[in-house]
Amino acid sequence: MSPMKLSVVLLAVLAVAPGAARAQHDHAAHAHVTQPVPPPAQRWSTDAALRDGMGRIHTALEELRHYEMGHMDATMALDRVGLIEQAATDIFAKCKLAPEQDAVLHGMLVPLLGATQKLKTDPQDMAQVQAMRNAVSDYPRYFDDPGWAVAGGHAR
């Protein structure tokens, strides 16, 4: 994603919860992060707030599988999107990670929230559900969260 697009998406994310997303520090400072960070040799530890928020995101993404299969209507799917957005907002508000870890997490949450916005705009665009999953797929490669399995396995 280009730095300009990333900045626009980040601004949209911040609009979801004005003030709350800036509670701990200026998240817009991560808009310049464009180079991928290799996974650490030892996955980073997580705190309760991060595990809770990412757990809620994971659960909502799993539930959206029913939408992809036609077993959930758009209203219910958009409710799950709202749950994802709220969980991300909570993570932004309670963010207490080291700068590199914070930047990596933001590199996942910004595209996740970009895909939520696209699905809200066009609820029939099922590709956005997969885009949401893709956005957070590397989370277990970076963060030691018992609720998520290491890449290649299954979470929860």
Beta strands, then each sheet from edge to edge (+ up, - down):
strand 1: 44-45
strand 2: 143-144
sheet 1: 1+ 2+
end
